[in-house]
Amino acid sequence: MKKIAVVAFGGNALLRGNETGTIEEQEQNTYDTCEKLIPLLEKGYDIVITHGNGPQVGNILLRNEAGNKEYNLPKMPLDVCVADSQGGIGYMIERSMRNALSKTKFKKNVVAVITQVLVDAKDPAFEAPTKPIGRFYLKEEADLLSKANGWIFKEDAGKRGWRRVVASPKPIDLMNKKVIRDLVKKGNIVIAAGGGGIPVFRHENKYLEAIEAVVDKDSASALLASEIKADEFLIITDVPKVFINYKKPDQKELDTITLAEAKKYLDEGQFPAGSMGPKIKAAMDFISNGGMIATITSEAELLKENFGTKIIP
């Protein structure tokens, strides 16, 4: 039987930090990353691709506000904006992956699945929103928007302004997980759980309803990898390996560490919450739920023989 790998594209796989975000830049970056997944196919893996949407959904929210202000177009809620980003980015990845495959011996279908993610409406995260979305505002602008829309704003740590923050609840389940598993087991390349998925909660009568939140992409990807019984989970970010004592004289890169070692370093504060912390936690969740290997690396490293930092049981 073929092995399954879930590959989580970080924002850097689609949009580099020094770029403005034109469609030409995003398409080139997406193609370059997809091309680097070919070695996984050559090693006998079937793959599921997940992706972030931070810059893209931020731009959608800006267009949302501009359209409302300039043309009185109705604003769309956050769940629809996340779905818009899933569709747009999924399309880009699907086309880029098909183009990358066209230069190889592989004949595979590629399909993007709009993915809803189930969360608990009583998750403590809703009492303390932390996930920044959208643009930076002046304090006066933020106060007006907070009063008009009931939004919560927090000042950026870098003093760049005030940003809207929303809850980032823990994902409980993924809609269409059985469909995704069936598709990938039949050899299709599947794109799913974009931007962490569209958060929904279930009423007592089983009715699904959207909720204002953003689910962490790596956490949702780890859950998906566990649910479809993937053999390997790869998180693509902007560094080749994970470091301890980062940017200190005794900085050290990690090659392969055990789950227990990862927990030890996490407890020591080696992986900050706003940086590597969520990725390490996602990798640990995958291993804790029966996964065999989780790798954190950059897209440029994928072509190397021994790439990234690997976490094993």
N, C-alpha and C positions, 0 to 999 in steps of 0.2 A: 504494500500500500504506500502511496505517496504521503509525504509529510505536509503539514499545513503550517504556514508562517503568517502571522498578522504583522503588518508593517505600518507603523504610525508615523505619518509625515508631519513633522513640525512646521511651524510657519516659515522657517528658513528654507524648507524644501520648495516653497512656492514663491516666496518674496524675500530677497536679501535685505539686510538692514540699511544698506546705503542706496536703496532704490526707491523710486516714487510710486511703483505699483501699477505701471502701465500694463495693458493686456499682453504686449509683446514680451515684457520682462517676465511676467508670471508664466506665460506659455513656455518660454525657453527654459526657465528654471524647472518647471514641471516635467518637461521632456527629458532634461538632463538627469533628473532624479529617477524617472521611470526607466530610463536606459540602464541605470546602475542596478536595477532589480533583476535584469536578465540572468546574472550569475546564480541567483536563487532558483530560477527555473531550471537552469543547467544542473543544479545540485539535486533536482528532483522534488522541489517544493511546489505546492500550489499555494497561491497567496491571496490574502485579503488586505486591502489598503484602507487605512483610516487616515483622517487628516484634520489639522487645525483650521481655524477660520478667523483668527483674531483680527488681522488687518482688514480682511474682506468684509466681515460683518460690521466692523466699525465704519467702513465706507458706506455700506448699505444704510446704516442708521443715520449717517450724515445726509444722504440723499433723501431719506425719509423726512428729516427735519426741514431740509431745504425746499422740498416739494410742498410740504404743508404750509410753510411760510410764504413762498413765492406764488403758488398756484392754488392754495387751499385744498390740496389733495389729502384725503384721509390718511392718517398715520397707520402703518401696519404694526401690530404687536411684535414683541421680541421673538416669539416662536416662529412667526412667519419670516422674519428677517433671517433667522438661523436656517430655516428651510430653503430660503432663496440662496443662501451661501452654499448649502449642501448641493443644490442643483447646479449652480454655476461652477463650483470647484470640481464636483463630480464629473461634469461634462469635460472640463479641461484635462483632468487626470485620465478619463476614459479615452479621449482622442489621442493624448500623448502616449498612452500605453499601447494603443493600437499602432501608432506610428513607430514606436520602438520595436514592437513585435514584427513589424513588416520587414525588418532587416535581419530577421532570425529564421530558424527552422520551425519555430513554434506557431501553431495555428490555434489560437484560443479566442473565445468570446470574452469581452470585457463589459461588465454591467455595473452601473451605479444604483444603489438602493437608498432611497430616502429613509432615514432611520429615526424612529422615535425611541426615547429612552425613558423608562419608568422611574420616577423618584417618589419619595415620601413627602407629602405636603406638610407634614409635621417635622421634617428634618430640622435640626437645630440651626442649620446654615441659614434658614429663612429669618432667624432672629438676629443674625449678625452678617449682613451681606458684605462680601469682600472682593468679588470679582469685578474689576474695572472694565467698562465697555464704552465705546464711542469716543468722542473727541474731548479735548480739554476746554474748560470754561473759566471765565473770570468768576470770582466769588459772587458777584452781584447777579450774573447770568444764572449760575447754579441755583441761587436762592429762588429766583423767579421760576425756573423750571421745576424745582422741587415743590413749590407752592401750586403750580398749575397742574402737574402730573402725578404728584405724590412720590416722586423719585427720591432716592437717597444718594447724596454726593459725599465724596471724601477727597481731601487734598492729596495730590500726588506726592510721594516721598521725595521726588526730585524737585519739588516746588515749581512744576511746570503748569500748574493750574488745578482745577477741580474736575473730577470725572464721576460719572454715574457709576454706582456699584450695585451689583445684583447678587443674589444668593448663588452658591455653587454647591448644590446638594450632592450626596453620594448616589451614583446610579445603582438601581436595584435590579433592573432587568432590561433587556433590549427587545423591542418589537422586531419581528421578522428574523430572529436569530436562527430558527430552523430552516427558513428559506435560504439564508446566507450560507449556512453549513451545507445544505443540499447542493447549492450552486457551486461552491468551491470544491466539494468532493467530486463533482462531475468534471473538474478541470477548468472551470471558468475563473477568471480573475474578477473579484468582487470589490467594489468600493463602497464602504459603509461607515456609519457612525461619525459622519463629518461634523467637525466642531464640537465633538462630545455627544452629538445627537440632539434631537429636539425634545426638551424635557416636558413630560406629561405626568399627570397623577390620576389615580383611579378612585372614583367615588364609591360609596358603599353599594350602589346599584350597578357597579362595574363600568359606568360611563367614564370615558377618558376625556380629560380636559387639559388644555395647555396651562403652563404656569411660568411666571416671569423668573427665569433663572438661566444660568449657563453651566452646563456640566463639564467638568475637566476632561479634556480630550484623551489624555493618557489613561485616566481612571476608567473611562468608558471603553477604551480600546483594550485594556487589560481584562475587563469583564467579558467583552466579546470574545477575546482569545480563549478565555477559560470556558465560556459557554459552548463554543464550537470545538472544544478540545484540540486547540492548536498545539503543535509541538514546540514552536518557537515564537517569541514575541520580540519584535525589534522596534525601538524608539529612535527615530531619526531627528537629531537636534543639530545645534551649531558648534558642537565640540566633538573631537574624535574619540575622547574617552572621558570618564569621570575621574575627578581628582579629589584627594583629601588634602587638607591644609592649603586650599586653593589660594593662589597669589601670595603665598608666604614663602620664606626661604627654604622650608622643608616640604614644599609642594611635591606630591607624589601621584602619578597616574596609576589607576587600577586596571589590571588585566582581567582576572577572573576572581570573583569573591563568592562566598557562600551566602545563603539567606541570613544566617546568624551574623556574619560579618557585616552585611549591609545594614541590619538592624542596629548593630553596635555603633557603626559610623553615624547612622541617622540619629540615634539617641544622644550622641556626642555633639550634635549640631553641625556636622560636617556638610550637610545638604540643606541649605536654607529653603524656607517655604516658597519664596518668590523666585526660586531658581531651579536647582536640581532636585529639590525635595519631592515635588509631585511625581517626577519621573521615576525616582528610586522607589517611592511608595507603590506606584503602579506596577513596576517590575516585581517588587516583593509580593504584591497581591497575586500576580500571575503564578509565581513559583509556589506560594502558599496553597493555591488552589489546584496544584497538581502539574503545573507546567514544568518543563525540563530545562529550559534555558531562556533567559531574557537578556537582550543586548541593547546597550545605549551607545550610540555613535553618530557620526555625521555622514551625510550622503556621499561625500567625497571618499570616505573610507571603505565603502561597500565593495569596491573592486579589489581590496587587499585581502590576503589570505587570512590573517588573524586580525580582525578589526574590532574596535570597540571594547567597552567594559562589559563583561558577561557575569550575570548573576545566576547561580545554580543552587539546587536544593542543599 
